[in-house]
Amino acid sequence: MNITLRQLKVFERVARRLSFTRAAEELYLTQPAVSMQIKQFEENIGLPLFERLGKKIYLTRAGEELYQLSRTISEQLDAAELLIEELKGTDGGRLVVAVASTVHYFGIRLLAEFCRRYPKVKVSFKVTNRKGLLQQLEDNEADVVLMGQPPEDQDLQYEAFLENPLVLIAPAGHPLAGKRGIPLSELQDENFIMREQGSGTRSAAERYFGERGVHLTASMEMNTNGAIKQGVEEGLGLAIVSIHTLERELESGRVVVLDVEHFPIRRQWFIVHRSGKRLSAVAREFADFVRSEARSFVRTEVIEVALGKASAAPGPEA
């Protein structure tokens, strides 16, 4: 059989996702390219590996057997790659970092300094939501993940490295702007722009308000913080976002942080990887860099001004 590693990798991803579309997205290929690789793979083997029933695809018996073998081969290739990266160290190694969408504003600055210190390191930087990050961890695709509170029921190793206060923002000129100690109950009639289901920020906000008997009305959903902030500026509603995403908007006065009782919601960011994962030398170096240097990249003066009274009297833990 004239099987290539490329074909094996494409097959393994399609088999794992049972979707040509998702496999193509994750491999940064077009769907026709993925289909062609699978077709050539099946021709080389001489057996069908997938069958289509309606709109879904399923593995054939041959596909199921080959999928198990392909996973074993993939793990061995990962181990070989890790060994090579270990030998390279920070002098030309490779680093895959995945971050929550709320982290990337801050994470870009952090990563830029790391790359200045280690210019020969090749970096892959992926930004996604909480669901995507957990998938990256499950599939062992990222060396290090920076995110909010990880789930405790998964086999993960994590450590908090920076506070991440969630604040409530409104457009400049909103009737609640400038008021002090706004009761949570006063927010029930306000429209909120919320992140999509599965977002860590949305889950934290809904849990926080729910525990206090307050129901938020999500009048609109948006899947990026940039879109949410622009929506707030245009008066589409209020929003709950990480203070670390607001530097430019607060400095320009386009949005304001409301002084709401029990706010900010005190959260933390964590550095995460799979338990038992053997980190390469460059991944260990990056993790140490995050632990030791993260706080120096925070614009504390902007945060202190924005939080005002709330920073002096923090609310309970979320």
Secondary structure, DSSP 8 states (H G I E B T S, - for coil): ----HHHHHHHHHHHHHT-HHHHHHHHT--HHHHHHHHHHHHHHHTS--EEEETTEEEE-HHHHHHHHHHHHHHHHHHHHHHHHHHHHTTTT-EEEEEEETTTHHHHHHHHHHHHHHSTT-EEEEEEE-HHHHHHHHHTT--SEEEESS--TTS-EEEEEEEE--EEEEEETT-TTTT-SSB-GGGGTTSEEEEE-TT-HHHHHHHHHHHHTT---EEEEEESSHHHHHHHHHTTS-BEEEEGGG-HHHHHHTSEEE--BTT-SBB-EEEEEEETT----HHHHHHHHHHHHHGGGGS-HHHHHHHHTHHHHS---B-
